[in-house]
Amino acid sequence: MKHVDSKGPLALAMCCSDGIVFANQIEIMHETIKFPSPTFNVIHAIDENVFISFCGMRPDGICLVDRARQEASSWKERFGTQINAEVLTNRLGLYVNQFTEYVYLRPFGAAFFIGSYNPEDNTSQLFSLNAAGEVSGWHAGALGAEKQAAKTELEKLMTKELTTIEGVAALIKILKKCYDEASSKKIQLQVSYMNKTSSKVTQVPFETVKALEAQADAELEDEDDEDDEDDEDEEMDD
């Protein structure tokens, strides 16, 4: 858990008025690496109505993604319906907890968001799962090294009724705001959502993400300029 909080790239998730959005930073080890590539995906569809994102060690994240797909397939085969985020997270929590109980196993080095959306009644479910197997429900949440700063920004959004399209832009702006440009780490962003229009898990195209990043950078630069002007005005008044 400490590894995730200190070194994990930021992961965000938020329930919106018409669906649910996941947005993650992806650390790219070298500029010569080609992106986008499925190899680097940290947001994965589990079923048509459920998806999962992870923050932390990639092999551990992929391992639980595979386990989640097995659970979803088993549920559908046994009950004939699609599993939702609450049931899936509780099942995965039992599985993850086993890795803390035996000396020949080690805990997962990753934390997870699991979300589902039901277009019939327009309801979203969002849960997090950590390395101890602890499960929590959220309206909006953050995981990773800058999660406290991100949660502060997410709290400001809770007063607004955002659509998923607006939520995509808002989460990208938070990911950019909470990234230290002086850091040696190079990041790319991945964003996915589900809503009434597209009830299945939909990944935002790379070109669209880049356009929204540029828009977020411009807005953040304008906000910095306004803050500088306010500081100058206060100094003049003094």
C-alpha positions as CSV (number, residue, x, y, z in Angstrom):
1,M,0.0,0.0,0.0
2,K,2.9,2.3,0.8
3,H,4.4,1.5,-2.6
4,V,1.2,2.5,-4.3
5,D,0.9,5.8,-2.4
6,S,4.6,6.8,-2.9
7,K,5.3,5.6,-6.4
8,G,2.1,4.8,-8.2
9,P,1.0,7.1,-11.1
10,L,-2.2,8.9,-10.3
11,A,-5.5,7.1,-10.9
12,L,-8.9,8.9,-10.8
13,A,-12.5,7.7,-11.0
14,M,-15.8,9.6,-10.8
15,C,-19.5,8.9,-11.0
16,C,-21.3,11.4,-13.2
17,S,-24.9,12.3,-13.8
18,D,-25.2,9.9,-16.8
19,G,-22.4,7.3,-16.2
20,I,-18.9,6.8,-14.8
21,V,-15.4,7.9,-15.9
22,F,-11.9,6.4,-15.2
23,A,-8.7,8.4,-15.9
24,N,-5.2,7.3,-15.2
25,Q,-1.6,8.4,-15.6
26,I,0.7,5.8,-17.3
27,E,4.4,6.1,-16.6
28,I,6.5,5.7,-19.7
29,M,10.0,4.5,-18.9
30,H,11.6,6.0,-22.1
31,E,10.7,8.4,-24.8
32,T,11.6,5.8,-27.5
33,I,8.7,3.6,-26.4
34,K,5.7,3.6,-28.7
35,F,2.4,4.8,-27.2
36,P,-0.5,4.1,-27.3
37,S,-0.1,0.3,-27.0
38,P,-2.2,-2.3,-25.3
39,T,0.8,-3.3,-23.3
40,F,0.6,-0.2,-21.2
41,N,-3.2,-0.2,-20.6
42,V,-4.2,0.2,-17.0
43,I,-7.9,0.5,-17.6
44,H,-9.5,-2.8,-18.7
45,A,-13.1,-3.9,-19.6
46,I,-14.2,-6.9,-17.5
47,D,-17.6,-7.2,-19.1
48,E,-19.8,-4.9,-21.2
49,N,-21.0,-3.1,-18.0
50,V,-17.9,-3.4,-15.7
51,F,-14.4,-2.1,-16.0
52,I,-11.3,-1.9,-13.7
53,S,-8.3,0.3,-13.4
54,F,-5.2,-0.2,-11.3
55,C,-2.4,1.8,-9.8
56,G,1.0,0.3,-8.8
57,M,2.9,-2.8,-10.0
58,R,1.7,-3.7,-13.6
59,P,2.1,-7.5,-13.3
60,D,0.0,-7.5,-10.1
61,G,-2.6,-5.3,-11.8
62,I,-2.8,-7.5,-14.9
63,C,-3.1,-10.6,-12.6
64,L,-6.2,-9.2,-10.9
65,V,-7.7,-8.1,-14.2
66,D,-7.5,-11.7,-15.3
67,R,-9.1,-12.9,-12.1
68,A,-11.9,-10.3,-12.4
69,R,-12.7,-11.7,-15.9
70,Q,-12.9,-15.2,-14.6
71,E,-15.2,-14.1,-11.8
72,A,-17.4,-12.2,-14.3
73,S,-17.5,-15.2,-16.7
74,S,-18.3,-17.6,-13.8
75,W,-21.2,-15.3,-12.6
76,K,-22.8,-15.0,-16.0
77,E,-22.5,-18.7,-16.6
78,R,-24.1,-19.5,-13.2
79,F,-26.8,-16.9,-12.9
80,G,-27.3,-15.7,-16.5
81,T,-26.8,-12.0,-15.7
82,Q,-23.9,-9.6,-15.8
83,I,-22.0,-9.1,-12.5
84,N,-21.9,-5.5,-11.0
85,A,-19.1,-3.6,-9.4
86,E,-20.2,-4.3,-5.8
87,V,-20.4,-8.1,-6.1
88,L,-17.2,-8.2,-8.2
89,T,-15.2,-6.1,-5.8
90,N,-16.3,-8.2,-2.8
91,R,-15.2,-11.4,-4.6
92,L,-11.9,-9.9,-5.6
93,G,-11.4,-8.6,-2.0
94,L,-11.6,-12.2,-0.7
95,Y,-9.1,-13.3,-3.3
96,V,-6.7,-10.4,-2.6
97,N,-6.9,-10.9,1.2
98,Q,-5.7,-14.5,0.8
99,F,-2.3,-13.1,-0.3
100,T,-1.9,-11.5,3.1
101,E,-2.5,-14.7,5.1
102,Y,0.2,-17.2,3.9
103,V,4.0,-17.0,4.3
104,Y,4.6,-18.3,0.8
105,L,2.5,-15.6,-0.8
106,R,3.0,-11.8,-0.9
107,P,0.4,-9.0,-1.0
108,F,-0.5,-7.3,-4.2
109,G,1.6,-4.3,-5.0
110,A,-1.4,-2.5,-6.6
111,A,-4.7,-0.8,-5.7
112,F,-7.8,-0.9,-7.9
113,F,-10.9,1.0,-8.9
114,I,-13.9,-1.2,-10.1
115,G,-16.9,0.5,-11.7
116,S,-20.1,-0.6,-13.3
117,Y,-23.0,1.2,-15.0
118,N,-26.6,0.2,-15.5
119,P,-28.2,2.1,-18.4
120,E,-31.7,0.8,-17.6
121,D,-32.0,2.8,-14.3
122,N,-29.0,5.2,-14.9
123,T,-27.1,4.0,-11.8
124,S,-23.3,3.8,-11.3
125,Q,-21.3,1.9,-8.8
126,L,-17.7,2.7,-7.9
127,F,-15.5,0.8,-5.5
128,S,-11.8,0.7,-4.6
129,L,-9.8,-2.3,-3.5
130,N,-6.4,-2.1,-1.8
131,A,-3.6,-4.7,-1.1
132,A,-5.2,-5.7,2.2
133,G,-8.4,-6.7,0.6
134,E,-10.3,-3.6,2.0
135,V,-13.2,-2.4,-0.1
136,S,-14.6,1.1,-0.1
137,G,-17.4,2.8,-2.1
138,W,-16.9,6.2,-3.7
139,H,-18.7,9.0,-5.6
140,A,-15.2,10.0,-6.8
141,G,-11.8,8.8,-5.7
142,A,-8.0,9.0,-6.3
143,L,-5.2,6.5,-5.9
144,G,-1.4,7.0,-6.2
145,A,1.4,9.4,-5.2
146,E,-0.6,12.6,-5.6
147,K,-4.0,11.3,-4.4
148,Q,-4.4,13.9,-1.6
149,A,-4.1,16.9,-4.0
150,A,-6.3,15.1,-6.5
151,K,-9.0,14.4,-3.9
152,T,-9.1,18.1,-3.0
153,E,-9.8,18.9,-6.7
154,L,-12.4,16.2,-6.9
155,E,-14.2,17.6,-3.9
156,K,-14.7,20.9,-5.9
157,L,-16.4,18.9,-8.6
158,M,-18.9,17.2,-6.3
159,T,-21.1,20.4,-6.2
160,K,-21.6,20.1,-10.0
161,E,-23.8,17.8,-12.0
162,L,-21.2,16.8,-14.6
163,T,-21.9,14.6,-17.6
164,T,-19.4,11.9,-18.5
165,I,-18.1,14.1,-21.4
166,E,-17.6,17.0,-19.0
167,G,-16.1,14.5,-16.5
168,V,-13.5,13.3,-19.0
169,A,-12.3,16.9,-19.5
170,A,-12.4,17.6,-15.7
171,L,-10.4,14.5,-14.8
172,I,-7.7,15.1,-17.5
173,K,-7.3,18.6,-16.1
174,I,-6.8,17.2,-12.6
175,L,-4.2,14.7,-13.9
176,K,-2.3,17.5,-15.6
177,K,-2.6,19.8,-12.5
178,C,-1.3,17.1,-10.2
179,Y,1.7,16.2,-12.4
180,D,5.1,17.7,-11.6
181,E,6.5,19.0,-14.9
182,A,10.0,18.9,-13.3
183,S,9.7,15.2,-12.6
184,S,11.9,12.8,-14.5
185,K,8.9,10.6,-15.0
186,K,7.3,10.8,-18.4
187,I,3.5,10.1,-18.4
188,Q,0.7,9.5,-20.9
189,L,-3.0,9.5,-20.0
190,Q,-5.6,6.8,-20.6
191,V,-9.3,7.6,-20.1
192,S,-12.4,5.4,-20.4
193,Y,-16.1,5.8,-19.6
194,M,-19.6,4.3,-19.7
195,N,-22.8,6.3,-20.2
196,K,-26.4,6.2,-21.5
197,T,-25.2,6.8,-25.1
198,S,-22.5,4.2,-24.9
199,S,-23.4,1.7,-22.3
200,K,-20.4,-0.4,-23.0
201,V,-16.9,0.5,-21.8
202,T,-15.5,3.1,-24.2
203,Q,-11.9,4.2,-24.4
204,V,-11.3,7.9,-25.3
205,P,-9.2,8.0,-28.5
206,F,-5.6,9.0,-28.0
207,E,-5.9,12.1,-30.3
208,T,-8.9,13.3,-28.3
209,V,-7.0,12.9,-25.0
210,K,-4.1,14.9,-26.4
211,A,-6.5,17.7,-27.5
212,L,-8.1,17.8,-24.0
213,E,-4.6,17.8,-22.5
214,A,-3.7,20.9,-24.5
215,Q,-7.0,22.6,-23.5
216,A,-6.3,21.7,-19.8
217,D,-2.7,23.2,-20.1
218,A,-4.1,26.4,-21.5
219,E,-6.7,26.7,-18.7
220,L,-4.1,26.0,-16.0
221,E,-1.8,28.6,-17.5
222,D,-4.6,31.2,-17.5
223,E,-5.4,30.3,-13.8
224,D,-1.7,30.8,-12.9
225,D,-1.7,34.2,-14.6
226,E,-4.8,35.3,-12.7
227,D,-3.3,34.2,-9.4
228,D,-0.1,36.1,-10.2
229,E,-2.2,39.2,-11.0
230,D,-4.1,38.9,-7.7
231,D,-0.9,38.6,-5.7
232,E,0.5,41.7,-7.4
233,D,-2.7,43.6,-6.6
234,E,-2.5,42.6,-2.9
235,E,1.2,43.7,-2.8
236,M,0.2,47.1,-4.2
237,D,-2.6,47.5,-1.7
238,D,-0.2,46.7,1.1
